[in-house]
Amino acid sequence: MRLSKLPVVALLGVVLAAVLATSAVAAAPPDPDVVLPSRVQNAINRSYLSLDIAEQLVDTGDTTKAVAALKSVRANVIRANRAAVKQMNAVPADPEAETTPGPDSVVAVLTLETTVITSLASLFDAKSGIVVDGVSPALFAVMNTRDSLVNAVIALDPEGAGADYSDAMPDILPDFDDEVANFTEALGDDTLSAGGKKVLTAALAQSTKTDTKVNTAFGGGE
């Protein structure tokens, strides 16, 4: 059966199988020293896979299926975020363990989210209509979900439950800086429709606020 005749759900399954078979996934390599809880890791893996599928479908001009894939990206990132929040509230099985599932999970998911945000920002280049309308809700859903997680981490007592996060968060501050630069460059260099430019302008403003917030909270040094 030709791919063009497959239902959207079936098509995504075929593309996913192809991605897995060729290892063409735009996922960051895992840190060998960090073992995440399975629900966090699985949700992160699915998020990267669905992002790769969405990018391929946008690039090939299959806009209807791309919109469905973008909804999958949004759902998987939200699932990963929810799993990380649960780890924040979990009692460590071994208080003396060297690994810290809560901070490790949060850092991994925030890394995922900044990757997804910058990747989605690139999809506005030379696109309009259905693509812009499909990417926009996915972009802001991920940004809003990420901001909620950032706020939860900042709200932790730095002398208590937040101590481990204060140690871990500075490592990913450059990701937030890069995100702002990415939006700025997209607005300056990419070929944008009026709708795409409006979305990226709003996204840059939100990204800048988040960048300022995390650098204020975790970038002060000793």
C-alpha positions as CSV (number, residue, x, y, z in Angstrom):
1,M,0.0,0.0,0.0
2,R,1.3,3.5,-0.9
3,L,2.1,5.7,2.1
4,S,-0.1,8.5,0.7
5,K,-3.1,6.1,1.1
6,L,-2.4,5.3,4.7
7,P,-4.4,6.9,7.6
8,V,-2.4,9.5,9.5
9,V,-1.9,7.2,12.6
10,A,-0.7,4.4,10.4
11,L,1.6,6.7,8.5
12,L,3.2,7.9,11.6
13,G,3.8,4.3,12.7
14,V,5.5,3.6,9.4
15,V,7.7,6.6,9.6
16,L,8.5,5.8,13.2
17,A,9.6,2.3,12.2
18,A,11.8,3.7,9.4
19,V,13.4,6.2,11.8
20,L,14.1,3.5,14.3
21,A,15.5,1.2,11.6
22,T,17.9,3.9,10.2
23,S,18.7,5.5,13.6
24,A,18.0,8.9,12.0
25,V,16.8,10.3,15.3
26,A,17.8,13.9,16.2
27,A,18.1,12.9,19.9
28,A,20.9,14.0,22.1
29,P,23.2,11.1,23.2
30,P,22.4,10.0,26.7
31,D,24.9,10.8,29.5
32,P,26.4,7.4,30.4
33,D,26.7,8.5,34.0
34,V,23.0,9.3,34.4
35,V,20.3,6.6,34.5
36,L,16.9,8.2,34.5
37,P,13.7,6.6,35.8
38,S,12.2,4.5,32.9
39,R,9.1,6.6,32.6
40,V,11.1,9.8,32.2
41,Q,13.5,8.2,29.7
42,N,10.8,6.6,27.7
43,A,8.9,9.9,27.4
44,I,12.0,11.7,26.4
45,N,12.8,9.1,23.7
46,R,9.3,9.3,22.3
47,S,9.5,13.1,22.2
48,Y,12.7,13.1,20.2
49,L,11.3,10.5,17.8
50,S,8.0,12.4,17.2
51,L,10.0,15.6,16.7
52,D,12.1,13.9,14.1
53,I,9.0,12.6,12.3
54,A,7.4,16.1,12.4
55,E,10.5,17.7,10.9
56,Q,10.6,15.1,8.1
57,L,7.0,15.6,7.2
58,V,7.3,19.4,7.2
59,D,10.4,19.2,5.0
60,T,8.6,16.9,2.5
61,G,5.6,19.2,2.4
62,D,3.1,16.6,3.8
63,T,1.4,19.3,5.8
64,T,-1.7,17.4,6.9
65,K,0.4,14.6,8.4
66,A,2.9,17.1,9.8
67,V,0.2,18.8,11.8
68,A,-0.7,15.4,13.3
69,A,2.9,14.7,14.1
70,L,3.3,18.1,15.8
71,K,0.4,17.2,18.1
72,S,2.3,14.1,19.0
73,V,5.4,16.2,19.8
74,R,3.4,18.3,22.1
75,A,1.7,15.4,23.9
76,N,5.0,13.5,24.4
77,V,6.9,16.6,25.8
78,I,4.0,17.2,28.2
79,R,4.2,13.5,29.2
80,A,7.9,13.9,29.8
81,N,7.4,17.0,31.8
82,R,4.8,15.4,34.0
83,A,7.1,12.5,34.7
84,A,9.9,14.9,35.7
85,V,7.6,16.7,38.1
86,K,6.6,13.4,39.7
87,Q,10.3,12.7,40.3
88,M,10.7,16.1,42.0
89,N,8.1,15.1,44.5
90,A,9.3,11.5,45.0
91,V,11.2,10.4,48.0
92,P,14.6,8.9,47.1
93,A,14.8,5.2,47.5
94,D,18.3,5.6,48.8
95,P,19.1,9.0,50.3
96,E,22.9,8.1,50.2
97,A,22.8,7.3,46.5
98,E,25.2,9.2,44.2
99,T,22.5,9.7,41.5
100,T,19.6,12.1,42.1
101,P,16.6,11.1,40.0
102,G,14.7,14.4,40.7
103,P,17.4,16.8,39.5
104,D,18.6,14.5,36.8
105,S,15.1,14.1,35.4
106,V,14.4,17.8,35.5
107,V,17.6,18.7,33.7
108,A,17.0,16.0,31.1
109,V,13.5,17.2,30.4
110,L,14.5,20.9,30.3
111,T,17.2,20.0,27.8
112,L,14.6,18.1,25.8
113,E,12.3,21.1,25.9
114,T,14.9,23.7,24.8
115,T,15.8,21.3,21.9
116,V,12.2,21.0,20.8
117,I,11.7,24.7,21.1
118,T,14.7,25.6,18.9
119,S,13.8,22.9,16.4
120,L,10.2,24.0,16.1
121,A,11.4,27.6,15.6
122,S,13.3,26.5,12.5
123,L,10.1,25.1,10.9
124,F,8.7,28.6,10.2
125,D,11.4,29.4,7.6
126,A,9.7,29.7,4.1
127,K,6.4,28.3,5.5
128,S,3.0,29.8,5.9
129,G,-0.6,28.7,6.4
130,I,-1.2,25.2,7.7
131,V,2.5,24.7,8.8
132,V,2.5,27.9,10.8
133,D,-0.9,27.1,12.2
134,G,0.4,23.7,13.2
135,V,3.8,24.6,14.6
136,S,2.5,27.6,16.7
137,P,0.4,25.7,19.3
138,A,3.0,23.0,19.6
139,L,5.7,25.7,20.2
140,F,3.8,27.6,22.8
141,A,2.5,24.4,24.6
142,V,6.1,23.3,25.0
143,M,7.3,26.8,26.1
144,N,4.5,27.1,28.7
145,T,5.0,23.6,30.0
146,R,8.7,24.3,30.3
147,D,8.1,27.6,32.1
148,S,5.9,25.8,34.6
149,L,8.7,23.3,35.4
150,V,11.2,26.2,35.6
151,N,9.0,28.0,38.1
152,A,8.6,24.9,40.2
153,V,12.4,24.4,40.4
154,I,13.0,28.1,41.3
155,A,10.3,27.9,44.0
156,L,12.2,25.1,45.9
157,D,14.2,26.1,49.0
158,P,17.8,26.4,47.9
159,E,18.9,25.3,51.3
160,G,16.6,22.3,51.4
161,A,14.9,20.4,48.6
162,G,16.3,22.8,46.0
163,A,20.0,22.3,46.9
164,D,20.6,19.6,44.3
165,Y,18.8,21.6,41.7
166,S,21.0,24.6,42.4
167,D,24.0,22.4,41.7
168,A,22.5,21.0,38.5
169,M,20.8,23.9,36.8
170,P,23.9,26.0,36.0
171,D,25.0,23.3,33.6
172,I,22.1,24.0,31.2
173,L,22.0,27.8,31.4
174,P,23.8,28.0,28.0
175,D,20.9,26.2,26.5
176,F,18.5,29.0,27.4
177,D,20.9,31.6,26.1
178,D,21.2,29.7,22.8
179,E,17.4,29.5,22.5
180,V,17.2,33.3,22.7
181,A,19.9,33.6,20.1
182,N,18.1,31.1,17.9
183,F,14.9,33.0,17.9
184,T,16.7,36.3,17.3
185,E,18.6,34.8,14.3
186,A,15.4,33.3,12.9
187,L,13.7,36.6,13.0
188,G,16.6,38.3,11.3
189,D,17.6,35.7,8.7
190,D,14.7,33.4,7.9
191,T,12.1,34.0,5.2
192,L,8.9,34.4,7.4
193,S,5.3,34.9,6.6
194,A,3.5,37.6,8.5
195,G,2.0,35.0,10.8
196,G,5.3,33.3,11.3
197,K,7.0,36.5,12.2
198,K,4.3,37.4,14.7
199,V,4.6,34.0,16.4
200,L,8.4,34.1,16.6
201,T,8.4,37.6,17.9
202,A,6.1,36.5,20.8
203,A,8.2,33.4,21.3
204,L,11.4,35.5,21.5
205,A,9.8,37.7,24.2
206,Q,8.7,34.7,26.3
207,S,12.1,32.9,25.8
208,T,14.0,36.1,26.9
209,K,11.9,36.3,30.1
210,T,12.6,32.6,30.8
211,D,16.3,33.0,30.1
212,T,16.5,36.0,32.4
213,K,14.6,34.1,35.1
214,V,16.9,31.1,35.1
215,N,20.1,33.1,34.9
216,T,18.9,35.2,37.8
217,A,18.1,32.2,39.9
218,F,21.0,29.9,39.0
219,G,23.7,32.0,37.3
220,G,25.0,34.0,40.2
221,G,28.1,31.8,40.8
222,E,29.6,31.4,44.2
